Structures are given as structure tokens and as C-alpha cells.
Amino acid sequence: MNLTSKWTISTIREALVTKQMSSRELTKDFYSRIERENPKLNAFLALSPERAYLQADRVDAAIARGEALSPLAGVLIAIKDVLSSTGIPTTCGSKILQNYTPPYDATAVARLESAGAVILGKTNCDEFAMGSSNENSAYGPVRNPVALNRVPGGSSGGSAAVVAAGLAVAALGTDTGGSIRQPGACCGIPALMPTYGRVSRYGLIAFASSLDRIGPLTTNVIDLAAILSVMAGYDPNDATSVSASVPDYASEARMPLPALRIGVPDEYFGDGLDPEVRSKIEAGIALLEKLGCRRVPLRMPHTDYAIATYYIVATAEASSNLARYDGVRYGLRVPGATLTEMYRKTREQGFGPEVKRRIMLGTYALSAGYYDAYYLRAQKVRALIARDFTEGFAKVDAIVTPTAPTPAFKLGERTADPLQMYLADIYTVTGSLAGIPGISVPCGKTKANLPVGLQIFAPHFAESRILQIAHSFEAAGGSSV
Amino acid sequence: MKITRDDVLRVAQLAHLDLSPDEIEMYRGQLDEILTYIGKLEQLDVSNVEPMSQVLPRAGSDIANPSLQQDTELRDDVVGPCNIADAVLAQAPDASKPFFRVPKVIER
């Protein structure tokens, strides 16, 4: 596919300020490109032209009145279909919510729109954000615009694909175990998972509440920063959101890179790592050293337990969160003679195989007689994984790893083996469990021209630092190391 | 770890899933494989570890970047407007204002 798009937050702004194009014209351009290209990708589940043109006209009217432009004025953004949006169907990629239209906006979506963003529509994803390839969507898989026979990663596969294909300037994704960073890596674009609590989860349809985060995917690191500044901050509707002040992340990302200590943990370079990915990550680390950073070897001894821990914690929370889909209040109802029969038929027909698998795993881990052996033990190991990071950050300013062990794999390659699919998240789930921020930034391509992602972790609320490192890396040619 | 057919049926009942015979066999094998993998957590001695019960470290706790730590907020406990019953009921598969209708639950 033709992947070039000149549109970023700043070029949109320039076009509007110089009256080269109106917000309405820009919006129209994006919709015609979507109409042309999306059938190849299956990346959008719903489009919202009415709402988009209404917003574009507001932006154009503000320009006509000579008002200062709001930070995201006219920026075309796509939203992962697990985030609620008034009047736009929100399915979570599931049949059980096929006809659901939320009566309210997620805080993140509302804040983007208040800052002038134009919402194009909702992007395809793995059902209830459970998956690493986007093949678990009830509405068919998304194709990777970089190589159409390959997966875009998951679960925010549609969000990554539309940005990589130039069908949106930015997209929101959600990340529970790697679902923003891994598709960002697979599609060759920067992608950010903020600190837990940095962005309100109000209106995010829950998968695993202690892990779920909302973050952006864009074509460049400065755009990630600009969108984070708009979304971040305390929200009375999410008791886990925090009131830490929100800096101008884009300005901070542009600051000259100081001589940082970059931790490189051995455990992220083990047997499962593809040799080509390894050599690109090594080249990326060499580039960071050239930029003045110092490489520090690190041990994070509990890394190898992260997938096992994650698949207990996340599925336990999911089994509880997804209990609400019972055919009573919203979504699909399959009639039954009794209430229980209605519940059972509705859930059997409404949920896909991966969602059922995880509900059962989580239900098992929480059930009488197994709680101590599974859930309690996993929460203890989670504390050990978090401690690995705390101890690591006493020695280094940031930790650098591959985002994923392999480049984007072929469609269908791993669908028969759930455990193999889970291992795609082996390097991302650690940061999810610890609650820290992580970013994936393009770090060269394999011989087959598939993008590789470099992941950078920093302590809680140190988003500025990873954005700064990622921006310097990108500016120094990181995407073609 | 050996997950039996009865285990799958017990869990499916708890989770309100009406599995087909094929699904029961498929999930038995897959859950068995996944739980065997998860069994590696038993290798660790966690007898002196407190389970993680909160994602963010509490303010003042011993972590790398104490200046950046914030406790989550407690909002004031006040009554606010919540006039959304119509919008909520409009999404229901079977509503009879102000109720959701379901099959009969209580026999008299």
C-alpha cells in the first residue's frame, strides 16, 4: 500500500492557519481515502461522518472568527472500538455488543474533541481487547498495511493500521498487556502506554481494570506527546486517575537529551527472540549510545514469570468484568425459558472463543479451592516483577528492550495455539503488571522490510523521559537503523 | 496439572457459558496446557511477599522517583444529577419503563 501521509498535528495546523485547506476539506479528504483503502485493511468498524463534519465546521467557524486554534484543531483521529462514543456504535469487536450505542463519551474521547480533534470513527480490535493479532475480532481480522498477508498486531490492530496507512493522523488504542505497543511495533509507528492512572479510564469498556490503559498511536513521537497532554489528568469519574500535574509533553520531548543511563536487561534477549529483531535492537541501543546515553547491563530475574502472572491476573479480572454481559441491560439477548438459560445462551452465542477461554481461565483461578494457588500467588509474583523495575530504576534512568520477540507474523499462523499467541506479549506484559509507562518506537526493518519496535520503560509518571528519548532516537534516524 | 471434563463443566456453569460438546473437549485441552505453563509460578518462593493490591505505590513509599508519586484522589461524597434512565433503557433488549424485562425469576 502507499503509506505516505504528510499529515501530522503540526502540518494540519499549518494548513488550517494558512487557509490552504479548511477542516471540512481535510475531513472529506480523509473519508475518501478511507473509502478507497479501508476495504483492503478492514480496519474501521464504524465511521462517524456526521459528528466529524459538525466538529470540522466548528473548527472552521473558529478560524473564520479569528480565534486561536485549540491544540488538536482539525486533527483526524480514530478511536479503538472499546472506548465509548455517544451515538457511534461501540462493539468491542464482539457480537455481544453488536447493536450497542453508548449514551456517553469516554473521558479520553471527550477531551480530544474539546481540544478540536475530529473523530473519524471506530477501529477494529480483538474482541474485548483480548489478543495479539486482531484475529479475535468478531468482524474479521485487520490486515497489516505494511504487508497485507500479515497481522497488524493486537489488540489495537485497527488503530495501528489506520495510522500506518495514512487513514487517520492519530488513533487511540488501549493496552492491557501490550495492546498499544505491540501493534505499533508491527505496523512501524510510535505508540505510547502511559502510567496507570495518568489517563482516565472512564468510558473504556473494561477488560482487566488493574491493567487497562488508554494511549495514542501516531506517525511521530511529538504527536504522541501532544495527545497525551490533552488526555491526561484527574477525572472525578475514574477514582484511579491521579492529580499529578500535566506538563506540556511535546515541549519536554523536544528538550536536548541528557547523558542518561539506559538499562538493558539480559532477560529480554533470551531464546525466543528473533535474530533479526535482536540485531536491530542492538543497532538501536548503539544509536542511543551515540546520542550520549550510557548502556548499563541489568538483571530482572522475574521477567520469565510475567506471562504466567499476567494470564492469571488479567483473566481473573476479565471473568469478573465480563459477567455484566447477560442479555438484560444492553447488547445481545438470546431468549431462554428461565433467567439462567437466557444468560447461558446469550453468553455462549455472544462471546467468541478467545473471550470464553479467558473467562473460563479466570473463573477457574478465582474458584473455591484454587484462589490461593493461582490468583493470590500471581499477585505476589506481580509484586516481585514490580520490584525488579523499582530496583532497576535505582540504577538506570530508563530500560530498553525489544517491543515484541518477532516482527508481524502471517495471518492464521498462530490461531490454533493460544499459548504461542500469548508469548507475543512476553516483553510488554512486565511493564503492564508494574503500572509504569512504556513506549514503542520504530527501530529499523528486517530484510523482508518488516518494522521492528524498540520499547522504552521509565518509572511511574516519567512519560516525559521516554518521549524525550524516543523523539531523539527518531530524529537521529532510529526508524532506519 | 490435569484439567478434567468435569472441571470444564464446573467452570462453565460458574461462568454461565452453555458450551457445546466440541467446545468442552477443546477447552479442556487448552486450559490444561495453559495451566501447566502457569504452574511455573510454583517455582518461586513467595512466602514472604505481600501480594500487590494497588497498582501505584503509595505516596512516600520506597520507590525510585518519590517526587513524582501521587496518591489517588478521594472525591467528596456528594449527590450529583444522574438523569439518564431513558438513554439507558433505550439500549435494553426488552424494557418496560422503568424496568428491564426478564424471564420470570421467582415462582409463587
HADDOCK unambig.tbl for C-alpha pairs under 7 A between the chains (distance, minus, plus):
assign (segid A and resid 100 and name CA) (segid B and resid 91 and name CA) 6.69 0.50 0.50
assign (segid A and resid 103 and name CA) (segid B and resid 87 and name CA) 6.02 0.50 0.50
assign (segid A and resid 210 and name CA) (segid B and resid 55 and name CA) 6.62 0.50 0.50
assign (segid A and resid 236 and name CA) (segid B and resid 75 and name CA) 6.71 0.50 0.50
assign (segid A and resid 239 and name CA) (segid B and resid 72 and name CA) 6.90 0.50 0.50
assign (segid A and resid 239 and name CA) (segid B and resid 73 and name CA) 6.64 0.50 0.50
assign (segid A and resid 240 and name CA) (segid B and resid 72 and name CA) 5.87 0.50 0.50
assign (segid A and resid 241 and name CA) (segid B and resid 72 and name CA) 6.36 0.50 0.50
assign (segid A and resid 242 and name CA) (segid B and resid 70 and name CA) 6.64 0.50 0.50
assign (segid A and resid 242 and name CA) (segid B and resid 71 and name CA) 6.85 0.50 0.50
assign (segid A and resid 242 and name CA) (segid B and resid 72 and name CA) 4.94 0.50 0.50
assign (segid A and resid 242 and name CA) (segid B and resid 73 and name CA) 6.34 0.50 0.50
assign (segid A and resid 243 and name CA) (segid B and resid 73 and name CA) 6.98 0.50 0.50
assign (segid A and resid 244 and name CA) (segid B and resid 70 and name CA) 6.14 0.50 0.50
assign (segid A and resid 305 and name CA) (segid B and resid 41 and name CA) 6.52 0.50 0.50
assign (segid A and resid 308 and name CA) (segid B and resid 37 and name CA) 6.93 0.50 0.50
assign (segid A and resid 308 and name CA) (segid B and resid 38 and name CA) 4.64 0.50 0.50
assign (segid A and resid 308 and name CA) (segid B and resid 41 and name CA) 7.00 0.50 0.50
assign (segid A and resid 328 and name CA) (segid B and resid 92 and name CA) 6.80 0.50 0.50
assign (segid A and resid 328 and name CA) (segid B and resid 93 and name CA) 6.87 0.50 0.50
assign (segid A and resid 328 and name CA) (segid B and resid 100 and name CA) 6.71 0.50 0.50
assign (segid A and resid 328 and name CA) (segid B and resid 102 and name CA) 6.79 0.50 0.50
assign (segid A and resid 329 and name CA) (segid B and resid 91 and name CA) 6.94 0.50 0.50
assign (segid A and resid 329 and name CA) (segid B and resid 92 and name CA) 4.69 0.50 0.50
assign (segid A and resid 329 and name CA) (segid B and resid 93 and name CA) 6.76 0.50 0.50
assign (segid A and resid 329 and name CA) (segid B and resid 100 and name CA) 6.67 0.50 0.50
assign (segid A and resid 330 and name CA) (segid B and resid 91 and name CA) 5.20 0.50 0.50
assign (segid A and resid 330 and name CA) (segid B and resid 92 and name CA) 4.61 0.50 0.50
assign (segid A and resid 330 and name CA) (segid B and resid 93 and name CA) 6.12 0.50 0.50
assign (segid A and resid 331 and name CA) (segid B and resid 93 and name CA) 6.86 0.50 0.50
assign (segid A and resid 333 and name CA) (segid B and resid 93 and name CA) 6.33 0.50 0.50
assign (segid A and resid 337 and name CA) (segid B and resid 103 and name CA) 6.71 0.50 0.50
assign (segid A and resid 338 and name CA) (segid B and resid 103 and name CA) 5.57 0.50 0.50
assign (segid A and resid 338 and name CA) (segid B and resid 104 and name CA) 6.66 0.50 0.50
assign (segid A and resid 339 and name CA) (segid B and resid 102 and name CA) 6.70 0.50 0.50
assign (segid A and resid 339 and name CA) (segid B and resid 103 and name CA) 5.33 0.50 0.50
assign (segid A and resid 339 and name CA) (segid B and resid 104 and name CA) 6.93 0.50 0.50
assign (segid A and resid 339 and name CA) (segid B and resid 105 and name CA) 6.31 0.50 0.50
assign (segid A and resid 343 and name CA) (segid B and resid 16 and name CA) 6.32 0.50 0.50
assign (segid A and resid 344 and name CA) (segid B and resid 16 and name CA) 4.78 0.50 0.50
assign (segid A and resid 344 and name CA) (segid B and resid 17 and name CA) 4.89 0.50 0.50
assign (segid A and resid 344 and name CA) (segid B and resid 18 and name CA) 5.10 0.50 0.50
assign (segid A and resid 345 and name CA) (segid B and resid 18 and name CA) 6.05 0.50 0.50
assign (segid A and resid 347 and name CA) (segid B and resid 17 and name CA) 5.92 0.50 0.50
assign (segid A and resid 348 and name CA) (segid B and resid 17 and name CA) 5.29 0.50 0.50
assign (segid A and resid 348 and name CA) (segid B and resid 18 and name CA) 5.41 0.50 0.50
assign (segid A and resid 348 and name CA) (segid B and resid 19 and name CA) 6.58 0.50 0.50
assign (segid A and resid 357 and name CA) (segid B and resid 27 and name CA) 6.79 0.50 0.50
assign (segid A and resid 360 and name CA) (segid B and resid 11 and name CA) 6.07 0.50 0.50
assign (segid A and resid 360 and name CA) (segid B and resid 12 and name CA) 6.58 0.50 0.50
assign (segid A and resid 360 and name CA) (segid B and resid 15 and name CA) 6.82 0.50 0.50
assign (segid A and resid 361 and name CA) (segid B and resid 31 and name CA) 6.80 0.50 0.50
assign (segid A and resid 363 and name CA) (segid B and resid 11 and name CA) 6.36 0.50 0.50
assign (segid A and resid 363 and name CA) (segid B and resid 15 and name CA) 6.61 0.50 0.50
assign (segid A and resid 364 and name CA) (segid B and resid 11 and name CA) 5.98 0.50 0.50
assign (segid A and resid 376 and name CA) (segid B and resid 51 and name CA) 6.70 0.50 0.50
assign (segid A and resid 379 and name CA) (segid B and resid 51 and name CA) 4.79 0.50 0.50
assign (segid A and resid 379 and name CA) (segid B and resid 52 and name CA) 5.22 0.50 0.50
assign (segid A and resid 380 and name CA) (segid B and resid 46 and name CA) 6.49 0.50 0.50
assign (segid A and resid 380 and name CA) (segid B and resid 49 and name CA) 5.86 0.50 0.50
assign (segid A and resid 380 and name CA) (segid B and resid 50 and name CA) 5.93 0.50 0.50
assign (segid A and resid 380 and name CA) (segid B and resid 51 and name CA) 3.96 0.50 0.50
assign (segid A and resid 380 and name CA) (segid B and resid 52 and name CA) 5.98 0.50 0.50
assign (segid A and resid 382 and name CA) (segid B and resid 52 and name CA) 6.32 0.50 0.50
assign (segid A and resid 383 and name CA) (segid B and resid 51 and name CA) 6.12 0.50 0.50
assign (segid A and resid 383 and name CA) (segid B and resid 52 and name CA) 4.99 0.50 0.50
assign (segid A and resid 390 and name CA) (segid B and resid 63 and name CA) 5.92 0.50 0.50
assign (segid A and resid 390 and name CA) (segid B and resid 64 and name CA) 5.87 0.50 0.50
assign (segid A and resid 393 and name CA) (segid B and resid 64 and name CA) 5.91 0.50 0.50
assign (segid A and resid 394 and name CA) (segid B and resid 64 and name CA) 5.57 0.50 0.50
assign (segid A and resid 419 and name CA) (segid B and resid 34 and name CA) 6.37 0.50 0.50
assign (segid A and resid 434 and name CA) (segid B and resid 55 and name CA) 6.91 0.50 0.50
assign (segid A and resid 435 and name CA) (segid B and resid 55 and name CA) 5.75 0.50 0.50
assign (segid A and resid 435 and name CA) (segid B and resid 56 and name CA) 6.58 0.50 0.50
assign (segid A and resid 459 and name CA) (segid B and resid 65 and name CA) 6.89 0.50 0.50
assign (segid A and resid 461 and name CA) (segid B and resid 68 and name CA) 6.42 0.50 0.50
